[in-house]
């Protein structure tokens, strides 16, 4: 029965691909593209060119945070000291080179749109920690300008369903973490865990958690430096999560960037730290382990974690590494190199397994500058129907302008129709 079901599914996908390919290639009107033939590629960065006019796109930025679902990339906050004067936001008669903004980017249409959010918005808009829970975005912590003089321990919630959503601050009680930025978040069993961060002067790796039902904070672990395996304080680290264990990936202080040879791991059930020794990539003896870094990007795809870019304070990186959490083995993905050394960017992964990178600081031609570019790469081979959808958009991008009936008439599955609609 299993083999029969697999055969039927495969046959359906092949028929669908053939039908949609015929539609794409058989229409030679003015909307047909002149692109090179579609070729599926894994571990190959593709720059996603925006179809939105420049004046309606987010400006170049760093220190922002992004999340993604199948349809959209969402970007919150960020910083750019070269913001044009007419773009600056004023708070208490001071100019803040920060972005009090929430943007979304449609992967299918390649169009940006700005949320008209209202309500209580944070002023601390750089190096926040964010997490997406279904159709909601949660924003925690962060810093304002000048950095370190104003930090946050506030939690904000915003619906991603409506472009005119209201952002609200969540009133919490209990043992609140101190205001910090550059921390990391983990959501598990209706608790929101915050790990590490800095005030701008002191660094921690303390762990607190918020009960999202009662809205009460409690201390989970406060590092005193007197127990084995307690990690030193850090900020701009990333984390991976297995359901019980939180892996701390890199990060550092103003002077230090921590490496990846031994990873601090915190068990949520036992509430204790341990150290996990990782194993180098046997195929790249000179680069067997990623160099220590902070301000890098990291995403988790099932039991694999990918890190990209970042800086150790001297060198800015372009590499992509994969860590298998089951074996603790690192693999350097040599075919996937960022076009420019990049740090203070933000990364996310779609449910289908596509890595998304937006913004950050790059080193280009000896100059350091911020950007507002979107790059993507597949981290795994997706379903055949996903490849078909990607190929169809490659040949017929005008499909994003079709209505439901037109899309249904050509055999487009409804879950793909949803992703085509703005």
Buried (B, 14 or more C-beta within 10 A) or exposed (E): EEEEEEEEEEEEBEEBBEBBBEBBEEEEEEEBEEEEEBEEEBBBBEEBEBEBEEEEBBBBBBBBBBBBBBBBBBBBBBBBEEBEEEEEBEEEEEEBBBBBBBBBBBBBBBBBBEBEBEEEBBBBBBBBBBBBBEEEBBBBBBBBBEBBEBBBBBBBBBBBEEEEBEBBBBEBEBEBBEBBBBBBBBBEEEBBBBBBBBBBEEBBBBBBBBBBEEEBBEEBBEBEEEEEEBBBBBBBBBBBBBEEBBBBBBBBBEEBBBBBBBBBBBEBEEEBBBEBEBBBBEEBEEBBBBBBBBBBBBBBBEEBBBBBBBBBBEBBBBBBBBBBBEEBBBBBBEEBBBEBBBBBBBBBBBEBBBBBBBBBBBBEEEEEBBBBBBBBBBBBEBEBBBBBBBBBBBBBBBBBEBEEEEBEEBEBBEEBBEBBBE
